[in-house]
């Protein structure tokens, strides 16, 4: 391959050199019919016949005719005449086109076009001959379409962190990570051939007017990616009790393979018309059951009870939160990722400035519609992340509710000092999910 590449490169650059020479030093063409006159005076063959007697479909230029005829002596009145002698009589005749310095200058527009063509061709050839190895983040799933791996049980998709997905700390926001999780979940259903005409619903679910709703979400973040990083998201599903489905995610840095985020969630079915929870029908279980993985959750369940929170016990309260039209999904309720932003609306600014969110547990109680007016409540306490106890870590309790009092989401967030070394927070992975 290297020898062929060098040969092609050498041939290409010879062509470029020839083209450049022709562009800068054009060959002056003699007046029209001068070749024919010269050929006639020398007694040579017709203009469209070369010295070997091969007839050309198109007449050659005058310069080429003289060159071809010069290969054999010509005769005038039966006497051999030298080529230069025959040309001498032609030069003595007055020329219709006097050769001047101006006439010898090249056409600059043609010269510019030739140079541009040469540069573009050289760039293309250089790219063809560039065999340098690519970085891993340039090779794996460059378009982010995703694929099924691990014998059909795991869906994998890559995401490049965009400039509009980072925050004030120059790292991806928690909402960005949650959107990646949701996107891979939907694409998993689509790639498995189970996507009906609903939002993540299977064909049998669509027939029975059922949709998925999330009841619990746990997220642990070891490190946030930055602008330009490429992350690899793996997701799979498993059974959760009799009428639930668990979905897990594992997020890695494509370049290093380091684990960035782990997340686990529980989903149940709800009737789209009555808005009531439903058992999983046998027909639906038959569709999704073959994709269930027999493995423990990627995040150990946080079974601690979330404390009761109201206006009398909350440290910070934010009133008057209302959904925008863009906050609704195709099921006509607020997307679950939006709740995270509303919860953090009441988080104190000093914590946001000095700490970063490293753990989150959310319990979804009911859905929120477009006409809802909400209230966000937060209380702050010291604590630890998982089994780590550190005075620098902060724990917050959250409640998002309707202003009338009905609970929408209860949650707990855990914060570590920014740039702190969080080695050991995620612990070891279960063997089945590694």
N, C-alpha and C positions, 0 to 999 in steps of 0.2 A: 504494500500500500504506500509506503514512504517513497519507493523508487518511482512509482507511477505518479505520485503527487509532485515530486520534484521535476519529472519529465513534463507533466502538464504545466507546471508553473513556469519552467524554462521556455516552453513553446509559447505560452501566453505572453510573457514579457518580451519575447522577440517580436510578436505581433504588435504589441504596444509600441515598441521602439520604431518599428517600420511605419506605423500610423503616425507617430509623432514627427518623424522625419519628413513624411509626405506633407504633413500639415504645415510645417515651418519652411520647407524648401520645395515648393511645387515645381514640377517640370513644365517649362514653357512649351505650349503647343504651337506649332507652325500654322500659318494661314490655311484656311480651307482649301482643299484640292491641291495643296502643295505636294502631298505625298503622291498623288496621282500624276502631277506634272513631272516630278522627279523620276517616278517609275517609267513614265513614257520616254523621257529623255534618255534614260539609261537603257532602254530597250528591254526592261524586265517584264515579268508576267503581270496580269491584271492586278488591280489593287486588292481584290478579295482572295487572291491566291498567294500562298507563302512560297518560300524558296524550294520547299519539298513538293510543291504541286498540290497541297491539300487546300481545298476551297473552304473558306470560313463563311458561316451564315451571316455574320455582320462584318463589314469592312473594318480593318484595323486602323488605328490612328496613323497620321502621316509619319510620325517619328518611328513607329514600329515598322512601317513599310520600308523606310530607308534602311533600317537596321537589318531587316530580313533580306532585302535585295543586295545589301553590301556583302553578303556571305559568298556571292559568286560574281566573277567579273562579267560586265555587260559589254555588248558589242554595238558599235555605231558604224553603219555602212560596212559591216563585216569585219571591222577592226576592233580588237579588245581595247577598251578604255578603262582606265583606273577609276575607282569610285570617286576620289577627290577631284579628278578632272571633270567628271560629270557634274559634281556638286558645284564646282567653281562657276560654271556657266549659269547655274540657278541663282547663285549668290549675287552675280553681276546684275541681274534684273532687279528693277525697283520693287521693293516690298510694299504691300498694302498696309502692313502693320509694322511700323518702325518700333524696334526694341528700345524701350526707355527704362529708366530706373523705376518710374511710377508703375509701369506695366508689370514689373517683376515683383512688386509687393504682394503679399498674400491677401486673400479676402478675410478680414478680421472676424466677421461674423461666423464664417465657416471654421476659422481657426479656434474660436471660442467653443463652438459646438464640438469640434474634434477633441479639444482638451477635456471638456466635461464628460464626453463619452468614455475617454480613456480612464479618467478618475473613477467613474462609476463601475466600469468593467474591472478595474484593478481592485476596488473594494470588494466586489462580488467574488473575484477569484481568491482574494485573501481570506475571505470567510470560508470558502470551500476548502482551502488548504490549512485552515486552523484546526489542528487536532488536539488542542489543549484539553485536559480533563475538566469536566464541569463539577461545580460544588454540589454536595448532596441536595441542598435546597433548590438547585436548578434542575434536578433530575426527577425528583419524586412528584408525581401528579402535578405538573406545572399549571394546569388549568383548574385544579380544585374540583374536579367532577366527582371524585370519590369512587370507591370500589368495595366489593365484598371480599373479605379475607377470612382466614382461620376456618376453612371448610364450610363457609357460608354462614357462620354465626356472628361475625363481627363486621361492621361497616366502618370504613376508614376514609377520612377526607382531610385534605390540607387547606389551610387558610393562611394568606399573607396579611399581616397586620398593616392596615392602611393608615394614612396620616390623620384621617377624620375619625379614627377609632381610638385614638390615644387621648389622655387627659393632661392635666397640668403637670403631672409628674413624668410625662413623656413615656408612659406605659399604657398598655391597653386597659380600658376601664372594665369593671366587673360586668357591666351591661354587655360589653363586646363579647366577653367570654361566654356569657349566658346565651347570647344570640347564636354563637357558634354551636353550642350544645343543642339548641332547638333546631338549627338548620340540619345538623347531622341526623337527628332523630327522624325528621321528615324525609330526608333523602334515603335513609335506611329503609323506610317503608316503601318508598318509590322503587329503589333498586331491587328490593325483594319481590317486586311485582304485586304488591298488596295494596297499592294506592287506588282508592275508589275516586268518587267525585267530591269527596269532602276533604277537610284539612287534616290529613294524617289518618283518615278513616279507611278501613278496608271495605271491599265491596259488600260483604255481609253486614257490616256496621251501617253502611249507607242505606241498605234495604230496610233496616230496623230503626233508622233515624237516630243512631247513637254516635256520640263523639267522645274523645278522650279529654279528661280534665286531671290536672296534677293536684295531689293532696299533700305531698311532702317533698321537700328538696333539701339536700345537704351538699355543701360545696366546701372543699379545702383547697386553698391556693398556696403553693410553695413559692412560686415566683411568677411575676407578671411579664409577659413578652413585651418587647418594645417595637417601635416603628421599623418595618422592614423584615422583622422576624417571620419565619414560616413555622406554623404549629401543625401538628398532626393530631387529629381527634379520632379516637376509637370509641365506638358505642355498641352495646349489645343489650338484649332484653332477657328477663327471667320472670318466673312466676312470683307473685307476692300475695300470700294467703290464698283464699278461695276465689276472690273476685277482684284481684288487683294484678297489676303488671309492674315490675321493677325495671327501670332503665338506668344503666350505668355508663359513665364516660371516663375516659382517660386521655389527658392532653399532654403531649410531649413536644419538646423543642426538636424540630426536624434536624437541625445541625448537630446537636450534641446528644440527642436521645434522652435528655433529662426529663423527668416528670415535672410538669408545671402545675397541673390541676387534676383533682379527682372529684367526681360528683356522682351522686346516686339519687334517684327519685322514685316515687310511687305514683301510679296512675290508675284511675278507675273510669268507668263508663257512665255517661249521663245522657238522658233522653233530650234531644235537641228541642223538642216541642214543649214537654212538660217541665224541663229543667230539673228533673229528679234523677238521683243516682240509680243505676241499673246493674243487675248481675251480668256477668259475661255469658252470652248465649253460647250453646254448644257449637253452633255453626261458626261463630267468631273464634271460639277457642280452637277449633280445628284449623282455622287459617293461620293463627299466630303461634300455636303451640309448638309447631315443628322448629321454630326459631329460638325457643327458650334455651338458655344456657344454665346448666346446673353448677352454679358457682356462688360463693358468698358475695355480699355487697362489696364494692371496691372501697367504700367508706364505712367504717364501723358506725352502727346506728347510735345516734345521740338520743337516748331515752329519757333524758332529764326533762322534767315537766316545765313548761314555760309558765312563769309566774303571771298572776293577774296584774293587769296594768290599766290604769284609768287616769283621769285628770288630776286626782289627788296624789297619786304616786309617781307620775311622770315628771322628769326633770325638764324636758323640752317638748313643746307642742307646736305643730304647724297645722293651721286650719285652712279651709277653702280650697283644697286640691280637687280639681275637676279633670276628667278625661278629655282629651282632644279626639277628633275624628281619626287621626292617624294612630291613636293608641289602641283602636279596636282591631281584632283579627276577623277572619272570615266567619267565625262562629258568633259574631256580634257581641263579644264581651272583651274586656280589656286583656291584652296579652300578659301572661304571667311575668314576663321580664320587666314590664313597666312597673310592677309593684315594688321592685327593688329600688328603683329611683325614688319612688314616693316614700319608702321607709327611710331612706337616707336624707330626705328633706328635713327631718327633725333631728338629725345627728349634729352635735355641736361642731362648729367650724374648727376649733383648736385640734380636735381629734383628727379631722380630715386633713389638716395641714401637717401634723406630726406623725400620724400612724397610717397604716394601710390595712385594708380588710383582708384577713387571711382565713377566716372560717365563717360559715353562715348556715343556719338551719331555719327553714321557713315551713310553716304549716298553713296551708290554704283552707279557709273555712267556707267561703262562698264567693260567687263571682261578682264582678263589678260591671255595671252597664254604663252607657254613655251619658246618662242623666244623673249619675251619682255625684254627690259632694262628699269628700273624704276628709278625715283628720288623721294626722300622723303623730304618734307619741313615742318618746324615747326616754329611757332611764339608763344611767351610766354607773358602772361599778368596776372594781378591780377584779382580777381573776386570771385565768390561764387559758391556753389554747391546748385542747386535748389533755394530755398528761403533764404538759409543761406548765410550771408556775413561775411567773416572772413579774416583778413589780412594774415593769414597763408595758405589760400587756393590759389591754382594756377590754371589758365585755359590756355589751349593750343589749338591753331588752327592747323590743319594738312591738308596736301594735298599729295596724292600719285598719281603720273602721269608718263606717258611714257616720256622718254627723248625728244621725239618729241613734247611734249606739251599737248597731249590728257589726260584728267583727268580720273583717275581710281576710286579713293575714296576721298571724302572730309570728314573731321571729326572734332569733338571737344572733348577734354578730360578734365576732372576735377580731381584735385589732392588735397588730404588733408595731413596734416603732419602725419607721421607714429605714430601709437599708440594713435591717437587723438580719443576722444569720439565723435562718429558720431550719437548720438541719435537724432532722428527726421529727418534724411536725407531721409529715405524711406517713412516717413509719414504713414498714415493709408491705409489699403488695402480695395479695393472695396468688398462689402459684397458677391458678386457673386463668387469671386476667393479665399475667405478665407477658 
